[in-house]
Amino acid sequence: MVDDSPKDDPPPFEQPFGDEDTKQRVYGAVLHAREPMSAAEIAEQADCSVQSARTHLSFYADLGIVVRHEGRPVRYERNDDYFEWRRVNELARENTIDELQARVSELTDRIETYRDEYDAESPAEVDVLGFDAHRIDDVYVDLGDWATAVEERRFHERARRKAAGSTAPSHS
């Protein structure tokens, strides 16, 4: 019998990391965690032994990918600063200073449009319940896009400064 099921479907919810090796499953479990977790909790999510989880978590902590919180039990969490640093470096490497500046300008224009439309400085200042019920979903979409634009502008501006700094002449 031929398997006609699509190969691009997401993995079953019960085993989101089923086809990956232990190191990848531990990495995935940490990335998906919403709060610091013990090695035992991560091992359960990654479907591996606690000792394997500890070994990989120690490696990821040494790299700065995860933060280790001392205590009983020791807890681990994703290091968001590492992923921001990685994103900024990727943007700086893959774009010219002019491309980064253009993107910062585009995002700034989008942010200003939202500020004007909602008469607020940030999405957090907008009272969604002040809108008609038929418009609330659209407002939530706008606020999510606005918050994303603010974050992306911050990343692109950091990447632009990084790229500009790396091309500046040395003052030796």
Protein Blocks (a to p, Z undefined) as FASTA:
>chain_A
ZZfbdfkbccdfklmmlmpcfklmmmmmmmmpcbdcdfklmmmmnopafklmmmmmmmmm
mnomaccdedddddddddfklmmmmmmmmmmmmpcfklmmmmmmmmmmmmmmmmmmnopa
bfklpcfklpcfklmmmmmmmmmmmmmmmmmmmmmmmmmmmmmmmmpccdZZ
